[in-house]
Amino acid sequence: MDYKKSKAPVNTVTRNIMDLCKDTDNIYESVAIIAKRANQISVQIKEDLSKKLAEFASYNDSLEEVFENREQIEISRYYEKLPKATLLATQEFVEDKVYWRDPQRDTMNMD
């Protein structure tokens, strides 16, 4: 997924608590859902960055030689400019793009 195309803000935004808990009726549950999604996004971004930077890896034993690769620097800058995982997860939650369920509620509804 291209997170640069996300509508998530790059800076912190003040949010209305009632908007965040409208689906769950519990702000703590909403925050837990957002936190789990933020962890997933963070892992995915880190894997993407590691894959892209692995292409530029040079295995030299010499610590004196440091090679600067312009493409590698551009990739690093791109990932630095992305919104943080928590902001991306919050935006996804507000836009109802996060699938979540509560197994306890599901079992209570079946009884």
N, C-alpha and C positions, 0 to 999 in steps of 0.2 A: 504494500500500500504506500502511496506517495503522501507522506504526512505534510509536505509543503503545501499541498492543495487544500488542506484542512482549513476550516474557518476559525480554528482555535486561535485565541490571541497569543502573542508572544510574551506579553507582560501579564502580571497578576490582575485579575478583574474581580471587583466586588460582586458577589452574587446574592440573590434573594434566597434565603434558606427555604422558604415555602415552595419555591420552584424546584429545588433539589429533592424535596421529600414528597412531592405530589404523587409519585407512582408507588412509593414504598410506605408512605405514612409514617416514616421514621427516619430522621436525619442521620442517625448513626448507621443504619442499614445502607442508606444511600452512599455515605462516605466509604463504607467497607466495600461496596460494589465498585465505586470509582477507584479505590486504592488497588483492588485486585486487577482491574483493567489497566491501570497505570503500570503495574508491574509487568503485565503481559506486553504492553507497548514498549516499555523500556528494554525488555529482553529482545524483542524483535528488532528494535533500532540498533541495539548493540551487535546483534548477529549480522545485520546488514552492513554495518560499518566495518566489522571485523573481516567480512568476506571481501569487501572492496579494498581494504588496506592490505590484505594478505597478498594481493597481486603485486604490490610494490615492495614486499619484504625482501631484504637482501641479507644473506646469512654470512656475514663477515665477522671474523674473530677480532678484528682490529677496532678498538674503541676510539682511535684517533680520527678515523675517517667517518664523517657524517655526511650523508648525501641528502640534499634537499631536492625533492621532486615536486614540481609545481602542481601536477595533477593530484598528488597526495595531499598537498596543502589545500587545494580547492575542495576536495572531498571533505576534509576535516572542517573547513569553514562552513560548508553546506550543513553538516550535522550540528555544528555549534549554533547556527541560526534557527534551527527548528524549534518549535515550541516544546516545552518540557512535557514529559509523559503525563504528568498530573493534569496539565491544562488540556492536553489532547483527550484524555479520558473523561474529564469533566464536560468538555464540549460534546463528545459522543453521547454521554449520559443525558445531557440536556436535550439533544436532538433525537433521543430515543433510538439510538443506533447500537445500544448495548443490550445483548440478550442476557437476562438473568432470571433465576427462579429460586424459590424458597422451598426446599423439600418438605419442611415441616408444615407449611401451609398446604402443599399438595396432598399430604397424607391426611390432614384434618378435613379437607374438602371431600375426600373419598369416603370418610366414615359417615 
